[in-house]
Amino acid sequence: MPALRANKQKDASVVAGEHVEKVRRGINTRVPEKIASLPKARKEKVIAVRHQLDANKYGINERLNVAIDRLIEDFITKRKQENEEKSTRRHQQK
């Protein structure tokens, strides 16, 4: 029985490997098609970012921090506006 289990596990890993390869092939064919359909300026930006990613020169952490900071600022600004609007409505109702 142990030999049969080993074969099943090997089969599962082979299947998983084949699936990963299939996904890679799909990405490698679809991504260039999507890039080709982008406007020229956008296409150039996407290609530049892909080259930076390939060279490990794209600062993802820094960019995420900037994006998170902007989201937090937007959230805080929105909350302040909502609170000011509620306060104004309360004063108008009195």
N, C-alpha and C positions, 0 to 999 in steps of 0.2 A: 504493500500500500504506500509506503513513503516514496517509492520511485514514481508512482502515479501522481502523487501530490506535487512532486518536484516538476513533473512534466506539465501539470496544469498551471503551476505558478510561472513556469517558463513561457507557456503559451500566453498567459495573461500579460506578461511583460513584453512579449513580442507584439501582441495586439496593441498594447499601449504605445509601444515604439512606432508601430505603423500608423497609429492614429495621430501621434505627434507629427510625424513626417507629412501626413496628409494635410494637417492643419497648416504646417509651414508652407507647403506647396501652394495651398489656397491663398495664404497671406501674400506670398511672393508674386502671385498672379493678380490678385485683386488690388493690392496697394498701388502698384504702378498704374493700373487702370484708373483708380480714383485720383491719383496725383495728376495724371494726364488730363482729366476732365476739369481740373481746377483752373481758375483764372491765372494768367501768367505770373502776376506778382505773388499770388498765394502759393503757386506751384514752386516758385523759386525759394520762398520761405520754408516750405515743407521739406524741400530737398536739402536746404542748408541745415535745418534742424536734424534731419536724418543723418547727415554726415557728422554733425557734432555728436549725436548719440553714438554712432558707430565708433568714433574716436574717444569716447568717454570724456568729452569736453563740454557737454551740455549740463549746466548747473541746475539739475532738477531740484535739489533741496532749496537752493536760494530762490528759485522761481516759485516753488510751493510756498515758501515763507512769505513772499511778496503777495501771492494770491490769497493766502489765508489772512494776512493783514488787511488787504482790501475788502475781503468779505466781512471781517469783523467791523471795520470802519463803516461799511455800508449798513450792516445790521444795527450798529449803535446809532447812526444817523437816522435810519428809518424809525427806530424806537423813539428817539427824541422827537421827531416830527409827529409821530402818532400821539405821544404824550402831550405835546403842545396843542394838537388839534382837539384832543379830549378835554384839556383844560379850557381851551377857548369855548368849546361847546357848553361846558358846565357853567362858565361865566355868562354866556349868552342866555342860558335857560333861567338864570336867577333873576 
